[in-house]
Amino acid sequence: MNGRELAGSLKQKLRLPVMAGPMFIASTADLVIAQCHAGIIGSMPALNPRSTAALDDDVARIAASVGDRPYAINLVAHASNSRLQADLEVVLKYKVPIVVLALAANGDLVKELQAGGSLVFQDVIKNRHAQKCAEMGVDGIIAVGAGAGGHTGDLSPFALMQEIREWWDGLLILSGCIANGRSVLAAEVLGADLAYVGSPFLASSEANTQPGFKQMIVDGAAADIVTTNCFTGVNANFLRPSVRENGLDPANLVRAVGKTINIDSGGDEARAWKEIWSAGQGIGAVKRSEPAGDYIDWLCADYAAARAAMGMSA
Ligand SMILES: Cc1cc2nc3c(=O)[nH]c(=O)nc-3n(C[C@H](O)[C@H](O)[C@H](O)COP(=O)(O)O)c2cc1C
């Protein structure tokens, strides 16, 4: 199947051209199930369940609930992830439809997953990374632009999409600050097959986020987001009020020197994500904490309104 056929066949199964971004700690099996039933691709990181056995239980529950609706599991392919091999076996056991690889993925892992029946997507923040992913044979590239929640890119989505679409005819997904219908449509206009939506789901009832975190998403806007490499060694976006609540001055965060990423649950990095809350610049569109399905219903209606405003068919 070529890239266009793959995009078409995935979109046929969706109500909206949207995939949920997996979010460390926050995404739960209940959230994935709600996202899939509401008509988008649901996703969660393999590391969110406490153990590989808990991941097995969660994936079994998701697979039984969603039927042939596509969902994704995010695997961190980094040396510091001691669960990688065991989690990979769970993914292969259930033939998880989509695997999103993060960090240091390699061609052998891509091939192993594809041989097991999964589509493999990888996120990138630069055209050069996208070219490497294409060489590894991934099925889909997720272009993460500036302003995204979690580890962010720093390029304008206009530049990033233009450079990647020039040579990549495969499945392309745009990530970063997409939170309303106009933005989903704009991502398609830029050449994306799907829009990747993360931060709005932090406020959803099914997310494993503290009530104060949900409220900060509802109350927040782009001006409340600060970009820093201070906590993880690479640039990520955080909610300024939560940085302050942890006794730090968002204007004077000290740059991490030589800090390496440590993905193992329970490490410093896990503590940073748990106590200092990450979100992207698109959160101004989030007006309430509600079930994910209600937000997706609204997003569908807002997308239809955006298409109508542009004189496009429903
Ligand atoms: C709190 C938080 C945690 C995240 N954790 C992960 C993760 O574990 N793996 C991953 O691939 N992306 C992660 N992301 C990135 C999202 O999957 C997605 O790319 C991003 O949220 C999209 O930008 P947006 O938040 O502006 O919608 C995280 C994002 C947030 C906000």
The ligand as a Tripos MOL2 file, in Angstrom:
@<TRIPOS>MOLECULE
LIG
   31    33     1     0     0
SMALL
NO_CHARGES

@<TRIPOS>ATOM
      1 C1          2.1490   16.1290   29.3350 C.3       1 LIG1
      2 C2          2.6410   15.6190   28.0190 C.ar      1 LIG1
      3 C3          3.3310   14.4200   27.9630 C.ar      1 LIG1
      4 C4          3.7720   13.9200   26.7300 C.ar      1 LIG1
      5 N1          4.3960   12.7000   26.7020 N.ar      1 LIG1
      6 C5          4.7500   12.1490   25.5010 C.ar      1 LIG1
      7 C6          5.2740   10.8330   25.4350 C.ar      1 LIG1
      8 O1          5.4500   10.1440   26.4460 O.2       1 LIG1
      9 N2          5.5910   10.3360   24.2100 N.ar      1 LIG1
     10 C7          5.4040   11.0600   23.0590 C.ar      1 LIG1
     11 O2          5.7080   10.5550   21.9720 O.2       1 LIG1
     12 N3          4.8990   12.3040   23.0930 N.ar      1 LIG1
     13 C8          4.5610   12.8550   24.2760 C.ar      1 LIG1
     14 N4          3.9870   14.1090   24.3140 N.ar      1 LIG1
     15 C9          3.7740   14.8280   23.0580 C.3       1 LIG1
     16 C10         2.3810   14.5400   22.4830 C.3       1 LIG1
     17 O3          2.2530   13.2060   22.0870 O.3       1 LIG1
     18 C11         2.0680   15.4540   21.2890 C.3       1 LIG1
     19 O4          3.1160   15.4120   20.3430 O.3       1 LIG1
     20 C12         1.9040   16.8920   21.7140 C.3       1 LIG1
     21 O5          1.1520   16.9580   22.9010 O.3       1 LIG1
     22 C13         1.1950   17.6710   20.6290 C.3       1 LIG1
     23 O6          1.1970   19.0320   20.8990 O.3       1 LIG1
     24 P1         -0.0100   19.7410   21.6930 P.3       1 LIG1
     25 O7          0.1540   19.3380   23.1040 O.co2     1 LIG1
     26 O8          0.2710   21.1940   21.4830 O.co2     1 LIG1
     27 O9         -1.3010   19.2540   21.1160 O.co2     1 LIG1
     28 C14         3.5540   14.6490   25.5370 C.ar      1 LIG1
     29 C15         2.8580   15.8630   25.6130 C.ar      1 LIG1
     30 C16         2.3960   16.3420   26.8260 C.ar      1 LIG1
     31 C17         1.6280   17.6200   26.8640 C.3       1 LIG1
@<TRIPOS>BOND
     1     1     2 1
     2     2     3 ar
     3     2    30 ar
     4     3     4 ar
     5     4     5 ar
     6     4    28 ar
     7     5     6 ar
     8     6     7 ar
     9     6    13 1
    10     7     8 2
    11     7     9 ar
    12     9    10 ar
    13    10    11 2
    14    10    12 ar
    15    12    13 ar
    16    13    14 ar
    17    14    15 1
    18    14    28 ar
    19    15    16 1
    20    16    17 1
    21    16    18 1
    22    18    19 1
    23    18    20 1
    24    20    21 1
    25    20    22 1
    26    22    23 1
    27    23    24 1
    28    24    25 2
    29    24    26 1
    30    24    27 1
    31    28    29 ar
    32    29    30 ar
    33    30    31 1
@<TRIPOS>SUBSTRUCTURE
     1 LIG1         1 GROUP 0 **** ****
